[in-house]
Amino acid sequence: MSVYIGERDVVSVEGPEATAYLQGQISQDVLGLAIGDSAWSLILQPQGKVDAWFRITRAGDEAYLLDVDAGFGDALLARLKRFKLRTKAELELSTWVLHAYEDPADATDRSGPIVAQSATGSGVDIIGPSLEAPVVEQRSEDAATRRRILAGVPAMGSELTESTIPAEARIVDRSVSFTKGCYTGQELVARVDSRGDNTPRRLRIVSGSGPVPSDDQLRSGDDDAGVITSVASNGDGWVALAYVKRSFFDVTTLSLAGEPVEVRPVPSDVA
């Protein structure tokens, strides 16, 4: 029974053309969202790489709230404005409070503007300009990172950068509609999907014993096999997210600083 208290940047999009504009810009099917519904989505560069990964909540007929990792709201807002030419929609950036409950039963007050399932697949996120302090135990930043890593959830700035291909981060299934029609950056997503998702690297969970490592280079013998992107303590050891190169997709053991580490798929890769 615990809650993580943090922040999310929130971009509001509202106006008579908000739905049509977002439908042509993001990877999720905006038309399929009922008022109050939330879904994960990508907004991409024209070349198909990631500008931002965020959750969109339909707040009204022509009103949406887009929440993204704290510190990346400016990038999301700038990307949205870049293609907003003569569009009747107002955009505004705010930083709101996040209460991320591990157990949905602990979230007794669900009065925030955004109430949605956590990206980890369990738990519930409540987000608003201000929220009442919860009475359950607060989770640390390290514990929240560990929970995210074990769920295989990428973060902006760590696993998701301007050079990231969506498929390699294993977020396409939850973030992309293949039936909605055209949107900016669609071509690369569709091409990778049609060719069997054979990206140059893939997100993996890596774990080891002992203290959290300072090294981030994974190796197989003398070969560079990948790089750690996020790490957290986990009992007597540690757990991390890492991008592993194509040649090592089926490998279950690699080395880090000369010590063996376990490598396994993120949950979204497990049938």
C-alpha positions in Angstrom: 0.0 0.0 0.0 1.9 3.0 -1.2 1.8 6.1 -3.5 4.5 7.9 -5.4 4.1 11.6 -5.4 5.7 13.5 -8.2 5.0 15.8 -11.1 3.8 15.5 -14.8 3.9 18.2 -17.4 0.4 18.7 -18.9 -0.3 20.3 -22.3 -4.0 21.2 -22.7 -5.4 21.4 -26.3 -8.8 23.0 -26.6 -10.8 24.6 -29.4 -13.2 23.8 -32.2 -10.5 22.1 -34.3 -8.6 20.3 -31.5 -9.8 16.8 -32.4 -9.0 17.1 -36.1 -5.6 18.7 -35.4 -4.5 16.0 -32.9 -5.9 13.2 -35.2 -3.5 14.3 -37.9 -0.5 14.7 -35.5 -0.4 11.8 -33.0 -0.2 8.1 -33.4 -3.3 7.3 -31.3 -6.9 7.3 -32.6 -8.3 10.4 -31.0 -11.8 9.8 -32.4 -12.0 6.5 -30.5 -11.7 8.3 -27.1 -14.8 9.0 -25.1 -14.9 11.9 -22.7 -12.8 10.7 -19.6 -10.9 8.1 -21.6 -7.1 8.0 -21.7 -4.6 6.3 -23.9 -0.9 6.3 -24.6 0.4 8.0 -27.7 3.4 9.1 -29.6 4.1 12.3 -31.4 6.8 11.8 -34.0 9.3 13.6 -36.2 8.4 13.5 -39.9 11.1 10.8 -40.2 9.3 8.7 -37.6 11.5 9.0 -34.6 10.2 10.0 -31.2 9.5 13.6 -30.2 7.4 12.6 -27.1 5.6 9.7 -25.6 2.6 10.8 -23.5 -0.9 10.0 -22.3 -3.8 11.7 -23.8 -7.1 12.2 -21.9 -10.2 13.5 -23.5 -11.6 16.1 -21.2 -14.5 17.4 -23.4 -15.8 17.3 -26.9 -13.0 19.5 -28.1 -10.7 19.5 -25.1 -7.7 17.2 -24.3 -5.0 16.9 -21.7 -1.7 15.5 -22.7 0.5 14.4 -19.8 4.2 13.7 -20.3 7.2 13.1 -18.1 8.2 16.1 -16.0 10.7 18.3 -17.8 9.5 17.4 -21.3 6.3 19.5 -21.6 8.2 22.3 -23.4 9.4 19.8 -26.0 5.9 18.4 -26.5 4.4 21.9 -26.7 7.0 23.1 -29.2 6.3 20.0 -31.4 2.6 20.6 -31.3 3.0 24.2 -32.2 5.3 23.5 -35.1 2.5 22.1 -37.3 -0.3 24.2 -35.9 -1.0 26.5 -38.8 -4.3 28.4 -38.8 -5.8 25.8 -36.5 -8.5 26.8 -34.1 -7.1 25.3 -31.0 -5.4 26.8 -27.9 -2.4 25.1 -26.3 -1.2 25.7 -22.8 1.5 24.1 -20.7 1.3 23.5 -16.9 3.0 21.3 -14.3 0.6 19.2 -12.3 0.9 17.0 -9.2 1.0 13.2 -9.8 -0.2 10.6 -7.3 0.8 7.2 -8.6 -0.9 4.5 -6.6 0.5 0.9 -6.7 -2.8 -0.5 -5.5 -5.9 1.1 -7.1 -7.9 0.4 -3.9 -5.7 3.0 -2.1 -6.8 5.8 -4.5 -10.0 6.7 -2.6 -10.1 10.3 -3.8 -10.3 10.3 -7.6 -11.3 13.9 -8.2 -8.3 14.9 -10.3 -8.8 16.0 -14.0 -6.8 12.9 -15.1 -7.5 9.5 -13.6 -6.0 6.7 -15.6 -4.3 3.4 -15.4 -0.6 3.6 -14.7 1.8 3.0 -17.6 3.0 -0.1 -15.6 -0.3 -1.8 -16.4 -1.4 -1.9 -12.8 -2.1 0.8 -10.3 -3.8 4.2 -11.0 -2.4 7.7 -11.7 -4.3 10.7 -10.5 -3.1 14.1 -11.8 -4.2 17.6 -11.1 -3.1 21.2 -10.5 -3.3 20.4 -6.8 -4.3 17.2 -4.9 -5.0 16.4 -1.3 -2.1 14.6 0.4 -2.8 10.9 0.6 -2.6 9.0 3.9 -0.8 5.9 2.5 2.9 5.4 2.7 4.9 7.4 0.1 7.1 5.5 -2.3 10.7 6.8 -3.0 12.0 7.9 -6.4 14.2 4.7 -6.5 11.2 2.5 -5.7 9.2 4.2 -8.4 12.0 3.8 -10.9 12.4 0.1 -10.0 8.6 -0.4 -10.5 8.9 1.3 -14.0 11.9 -0.8 -15.0 10.4 -4.1 -13.9 7.3 -3.2 -16.0 9.5 -2.4 -19.0 8.2 1.2 -19.2 10.6 3.6 -21.0 11.1 7.2 -19.8 11.6 10.4 -21.8 15.3 11.4 -21.8 16.5 7.9 -20.8 15.0 5.3 -23.1 13.2 7.8 -25.3 15.2 10.4 -27.2 15.1 12.1 -30.5 17.0 9.2 -32.0 14.6 6.5 -30.8 12.6 4.3 -33.1 9.2 3.6 -31.4 9.4 -0.2 -32.0 12.7 -0.6 -30.3 11.2 0.8 -27.1 8.4 -1.8 -27.3 5.6 0.8 -27.0 4.0 0.5 -30.4 1.2 -1.9 -29.4 -0.1 0.4 -26.7 0.5 3.7 -28.5 -0.3 3.3 -32.2 -3.5 2.9 -34.1 -2.9 1.2 -37.5 -6.5 1.9 -38.6 -6.8 5.7 -37.9 -5.4 7.1 -41.1 -2.4 9.3 -41.7 -0.4 11.2 -39.0 3.1 12.8 -39.0 5.8 10.2 -38.9 3.5 7.3 -39.8 5.7 5.9 -42.6 8.5 4.6 -40.4 6.2 3.0 -37.9 4.2 1.2 -40.6 7.4 0.1 -42.5 9.0 -1.4 -39.3 5.7 -3.2 -38.5 5.4 -4.7 -42.0 8.9 -6.0 -42.0 8.6 -7.9 -38.8 9.9 -5.4 -36.2 13.6 -6.2 -36.9 15.0 -3.0 -35.3 18.7 -2.5 -34.8 18.2 -2.7 -31.0 15.5 -3.6 -28.5 14.7 -2.6 -24.9 15.5 -5.3 -22.4 15.5 -5.8 -18.6 19.0 -6.4 -17.1 19.6 -7.5 -13.5 22.6 -8.3 -11.4 23.9 -8.7 -7.9 25.7 -6.3 -5.6 25.6 -2.5 -5.7 24.1 -0.4 -8.5 26.8 -0.3 -11.3 28.5 2.8 -12.5 29.4 1.2 -15.8 26.7 1.2 -18.5 28.3 -0.8 -21.3 27.0 -4.3 -21.8 29.4 -6.8 -23.4 29.5 -10.3 -24.9 33.2 -11.3 -24.7 35.0 -8.4 -26.4 31.9 -7.3 -28.3 29.8 -4.3 -27.4 26.3 -5.7 -26.8 24.3 -2.7 -25.6 23.9 0.1 -23.1 22.1 0.6 -19.8 19.7 3.5 -19.8 17.9 3.4 -16.4 18.9 1.6 -13.2 17.6 1.1 -9.7 18.4 -1.0 -6.6 16.4 -4.2 -6.2 16.9 -6.2 -3.0 20.5 -7.3 -2.7 21.1 -6.3 -6.3 19.9 -4.0 -9.0 17.7 -4.0 -12.1 18.0 -1.9 -15.2 16.6 -1.1 -18.6 19.0 -1.4 -21.5 19.1 -1.3 -25.3 20.6 -4.5 -26.6 21.9 -4.9 -30.1 20.2 -7.1 -32.7 23.0 -9.7 -32.6 22.1 -10.4 -28.9 18.3 -10.4 -29.0 18.2 -14.0 -27.9 21.0 -13.9 -25.4 20.1 -14.4 -21.7 23.4 -13.5 -20.2 25.8 -10.7 -20.9 28.6 -9.0 -18.8 28.9 -5.7 -17.2 32.2 -4.5 -15.8 33.4 -8.1 -16.1 30.5 -9.6 -14.1 27.7 -11.7 -15.5 24.2 -10.2 -15.7 20.8 -11.6 -16.6 19.0 -10.3 -19.7 15.3 -10.8 -20.3 12.5 -9.3 -22.5 10.4 -6.6 -21.2 6.8 -7.8 -20.4 5.3 -6.4 -23.6 7.6 -8.8 -25.5 6.4 -11.8 -23.6 3.5 -13.7 -25.3 
